[in-house]
C-alpha cells in the first residue's frame, strides 16, 4: 500500500488507496476524522496510473480537487491561500488579456539589486518559518516520519525516522522549477499549459523513482519546509497512521494514542 499525506497548522492527514485520515488538535484535544477517497478507481484511472508522466498530472489534479473541497468547506481557515490564488488568477489574466498595458506597468517598476531581492525574500521566508508556519512545518516533519515508519515496515520507532520524504510536494515543486528552466535553457518552445503539465509529470517520475543522490537538491529545500516535530506532532501522525491502516484493512479503528 502506498500512502501520502498533508500537514496543517493543527494536525496531519494521511491518505491511502481508499481512505484518508486527519488527526488534529481541537481545543487542545487530539481527534481524528475519516474520509472516503473522492475519486474511485475505474479501468481508465487504473490505466492512467500506469502511464509515466500522465500519472503525475493525474495525481496533481486529484490533490487539487481534494484541497479545494476541503478549503471551500472551511473558507475561514484557508482564506489566505484562497486569497493568494485569486490574486494570482487576476494577475495572470491581466498579463494575458492586456499584454501591452501589463508590459508598461512592469517596466515602470524600479528594478532592485538582485542581492537585495534575495536578502528580502529570504528574510521573509525564515521569519514565516519561525512564526506563522512553525507548527505546520513541525506537523509536516511528523507526517513524513509516519510515512517513512510505514514504508520501513515499522523497523525503528517513529521518532527515529527521517523527517524528509522522497514523494514530498516540496520535491515536486523543486524539480518542476528545474525542468521549466531546463526547457528555457534548451530552447524548447511548446504551449505554456502543456509545458507546465509536462514538467509536473516529469518531476513526479523523478521524485517517485529517483535515487537519494538525485533527490539531494530537493532535500535541501525540504529541510526548510519541515521541522523536527515534538511529542504532540508525533502523536497526531501516529494516530493518523494507525487509523488509516485499520480502515484500509477493514478493521475497527483504534482509540486515540495517549
FIPA-155735 format. One record per residue (C-alpha): residue number from 0; residue in three letters; x, y, z. Coordinates in steps of 0.1 Angstrom, whole numbers, always signed. Example, Ala and Ser with C-alpha at 12.3 -4.5 7.8 and 13.67 -1.06 7.14 Angstrom:
residues 2
> resi, resn, c1, c2, c3
> 0, ALA, +123, -45, +78
> 1, SER, +137, -11, +71
end
This chain:
residues 258
> resi, resn, c1, c2, c3
> 0, UNK, +0, +0, +0
> 1, UNK, +13, +34, -10
> 2, UNK, +4, +63, +14
> 3, UNK, +8, +100, +12
> 4, UNK, +0, +130, +34
> 5, UNK, -5, +166, +41
> 6, UNK, +3, +189, +70
> 7, UNK, -19, +215, +87
> 8, UNK, -14, +241, +114
> 9, UNK, -32, +218, +139
> 10, UNK, -26, +183, +126
> 11, UNK, -18, +159, +97
> 12, UNK, -37, +140, +71
> 13, UNK, -26, +106, +57
> 14, UNK, -40, +92, +25
> 15, UNK, -43, +56, +14
> 16, UNK, -58, +38, -16
> 17, UNK, -94, +41, -2
> 18, UNK, -94, +64, +28
> 19, UNK, -78, +95, +42
> 20, UNK, -75, +102, +79
> 21, UNK, -69, +136, +95
> 22, UNK, -56, +136, +131
> 23, UNK, -58, +171, +145
> 24, UNK, -60, +191, +178
> 25, UNK, -92, +210, +187
> 26, UNK, -92, +229, +219
> 27, UNK, -61, +211, +230
> 28, UNK, -77, +176, +224
> 29, UNK, -65, +152, +198
> 30, UNK, -92, +139, +175
> 31, UNK, -94, +123, +141
> 32, UNK, -118, +121, +112
> 33, UNK, -121, +96, +84
> 34, UNK, -130, +103, +48
> 35, UNK, -135, +81, +18
> 36, UNK, -115, +86, -13
> 37, UNK, -130, +113, -35
> 38, UNK, -124, +96, -69
> 39, UNK, -129, +58, -72
> 40, UNK, -106, +39, -94
> 41, UNK, -120, +25, -126
> 42, UNK, -104, +9, -157
> 43, UNK, -95, +43, -172
> 44, UNK, -79, +57, -140
> 45, UNK, -61, +24, -134
> 46, UNK, -46, +27, -169
> 47, UNK, -36, +63, -164
> 48, UNK, -18, +54, -131
> 49, UNK, +4, +30, -152
> 50, UNK, +14, +56, -178
> 51, UNK, +45, +77, -169
> 52, UNK, +40, +114, -169
> 53, UNK, +2, +111, -171
> 54, UNK, +1, +96, -136
> 55, UNK, +19, +126, -122
> 56, UNK, -5, +150, -138
> 57, UNK, -35, +129, -126
> 58, UNK, -21, +129, -90
> 59, UNK, -18, +167, -91
> 60, UNK, -54, +171, -102
> 61, UNK, -67, +148, -76
> 62, UNK, -47, +166, -49
> 63, UNK, -61, +199, -61
> 64, UNK, -97, +186, -61
> 65, UNK, -92, +173, -25
> 66, UNK, -77, +206, -14
> 67, UNK, -104, +228, -29
> 68, UNK, -132, +206, -15
> 69, UNK, -116, +210, +20
> 70, UNK, -109, +247, +15
> 71, UNK, -144, +256, +3
> 72, UNK, -159, +236, +32
> 73, UNK, -140, +258, +57
> 74, UNK, -130, +290, +39
> 75, UNK, -122, +309, +71
> 76, UNK, -93, +285, +78
> 77, UNK, -79, +288, +42
> 78, UNK, -88, +324, +35
> 79, UNK, -51, +334, +30
> 80, UNK, -44, +306, +5
> 81, UNK, -77, +313, -14
> 82, UNK, -69, +350, -15
> 83, UNK, -34, +344, -29
> 84, UNK, -49, +320, -55
> 85, UNK, -75, +346, -65
> 86, UNK, -48, +373, -68
> 87, UNK, -27, +350, -89
> 88, UNK, -56, +343, -113
> 89, UNK, -63, +381, -116
> 90, UNK, -26, +389, -123
> 91, UNK, -23, +361, -148
> 92, UNK, -55, +371, -165
> 93, UNK, -43, +408, -167
> 94, UNK, -10, +397, -182
> 95, UNK, -26, +375, -208
> 96, UNK, -56, +398, -218
> 97, UNK, -38, +431, -216
> 98, UNK, -2, +424, -227
> 99, UNK, +7, +460, -237
> 100, UNK, -6, +476, -206
> 101, UNK, +9, +449, -183
> 102, UNK, +43, +453, -201
> 103, UNK, +42, +491, -195
> 104, UNK, +34, +485, -158
> 105, UNK, +62, +460, -153
> 106, UNK, +87, +484, -170
> 107, UNK, +76, +512, -147
> 108, UNK, +85, +492, -115
> 109, UNK, +120, +500, -103
> 110, UNK, +144, +471, -106
> 111, UNK, +160, +464, -72
> 112, UNK, +195, +449, -70
> 113, UNK, +192, +411, -72
> 114, UNK, +212, +407, -39
> 115, UNK, +187, +429, -21
> 116, UNK, +158, +408, -36
> 117, UNK, +174, +376, -23
> 118, UNK, +180, +391, +11
> 119, UNK, +145, +404, +15
> 120, UNK, +127, +373, +3
> 121, UNK, +150, +350, +23
> 122, UNK, +144, +371, +55
> 123, UNK, +106, +369, +50
> 124, UNK, +107, +332, +44
> 125, UNK, +127, +325, +76
> 126, UNK, +105, +349, +96
> 127, UNK, +74, +330, +85
> 128, UNK, +91, +296, +92
> 129, UNK, +98, +307, +128
> 130, UNK, +64, +322, +134
> 131, UNK, +32, +316, +114
> 132, UNK, +44, +284, +97
> 133, UNK, +63, +268, +126
> 134, UNK, +35, +245, +137
> 135, UNK, +26, +235, +101
> 136, UNK, +63, +227, +94
> 137, UNK, +65, +205, +126
> 138, UNK, +34, +186, +116
> 139, UNK, +49, +183, +81
> 140, UNK, +80, +166, +96
> 141, UNK, +58, +143, +117
> 142, UNK, +38, +134, +86
> 143, UNK, +70, +124, +68
> 144, UNK, +81, +103, +98
> 145, UNK, +48, +84, +98
> 146, UNK, +51, +77, +61
> 147, UNK, +87, +65, +64
> 148, UNK, +78, +45, +95
> 149, UNK, +52, +26, +74
> 150, UNK, +74, +22, +44
> 151, UNK, +103, +9, +65
> 152, UNK, +80, -18, +79
> 153, UNK, +80, -3, +114
> 154, UNK, +116, -13, +120
> 155, UNK, +125, +17, +141
> 156, UNK, +104, +39, +164
> 157, UNK, +85, +67, +147
> 158, UNK, +106, +94, +164
> 159, UNK, +138, +79, +148
> 160, UNK, +125, +82, +112
> 161, UNK, +137, +109, +89
> 162, UNK, +116, +140, +85
> 163, UNK, +125, +140, +48
> 164, UNK, +105, +120, +23
> 165, UNK, +110, +114, -14
> 166, UNK, +74, +119, -25
> 167, UNK, +70, +153, -8
> 168, UNK, +53, +182, -26
> 169, UNK, +84, +203, -19
> 170, UNK, +104, +179, -40
> 171, UNK, +78, +181, -68
> 172, UNK, +80, +219, -68
> 173, UNK, +118, +219, -69
> 174, UNK, +121, +196, -98
> 175, UNK, +92, +212, -116
> 176, UNK, +110, +246, -115
> 177, UNK, +143, +229, -126
> 178, UNK, +126, +213, -156
> 179, UNK, +108, +245, -166
> 180, UNK, +142, +264, -166
> 181, UNK, +158, +235, -185
> 182, UNK, +131, +239, -212
> 183, UNK, +141, +275, -215
> 184, UNK, +178, +268, -215
> 185, UNK, +174, +242, -242
> 186, UNK, +152, +265, -263
> 187, UNK, +122, +241, -261
> 188, UNK, +92, +261, -271
> 189, UNK, +58, +245, -265
> 190, UNK, +24, +256, -254
> 191, UNK, +26, +271, -219
> 192, UNK, -1, +249, -204
> 193, UNK, +13, +217, -220
> 194, UNK, +48, +227, -209
> 195, UNK, +37, +231, -173
> 196, UNK, +19, +198, -173
> 197, UNK, +48, +180, -189
> 198, UNK, +72, +195, -163
> 199, UNK, +49, +183, -135
> 200, UNK, +47, +148, -150
> 201, UNK, +85, +145, -154
> 202, UNK, +90, +159, -118
> 203, UNK, +66, +133, -105
> 204, UNK, +86, +105, -121
> 205, UNK, +118, +118, -107
> 206, UNK, +106, +121, -71
> 207, UNK, +90, +86, -73
> 208, UNK, +119, +67, -87
> 209, UNK, +149, +90, -82
> 210, UNK, +178, +79, -60
> 211, UNK, +188, +98, -28
> 212, UNK, +217, +114, -46
> 213, UNK, +194, +128, -73
> 214, UNK, +169, +140, -48
> 215, UNK, +196, +156, -26
> 216, UNK, +190, +190, -41
> 217, UNK, +153, +189, -33
> 218, UNK, +160, +176, +2
> 219, UNK, +178, +209, +9
> 220, UNK, +146, +227, +3
> 221, UNK, +127, +201, +23
> 222, UNK, +150, +208, +53
> 223, UNK, +134, +243, +52
> 224, UNK, +98, +232, +48
> 225, UNK, +99, +207, +77
> 226, UNK, +109, +210, +113
> 227, UNK, +117, +183, +138
> 228, UNK, +84, +175, +155
> 229, UNK, +76, +175, +192
> 230, UNK, +57, +148, +211
> 231, UNK, +22, +162, +202
> 232, UNK, +30, +163, +165
> 233, UNK, +42, +127, +166
> 234, UNK, +11, +116, +185
> 235, UNK, -11, +131, +157
> 236, UNK, +9, +114, +130
> 237, UNK, +10, +80, +147
> 238, UNK, -28, +82, +153
> 239, UNK, -35, +90, +117
> 240, UNK, -13, +62, +105
> 241, UNK, -28, +36, +128
> 242, UNK, -64, +46, +120
> 243, UNK, -56, +46, +82
> 244, UNK, -41, +12, +83
> 245, UNK, -71, -2, +103
> 246, UNK, -96, +13, +78
> 247, UNK, -77, +0, +47
> 248, UNK, -76, -34, +63
> 249, UNK, -113, -31, +72
> 250, UNK, -107, -34, +109
> 251, UNK, -121, -13, +138
> 252, UNK, -101, +20, +141
> 253, UNK, -80, +22, +173
> 254, UNK, -86, +48, +200
> 255, UNK, -66, +80, +203
> 256, UNK, -30, +74, +212
> 257, UNK, -20, +88, +247
end
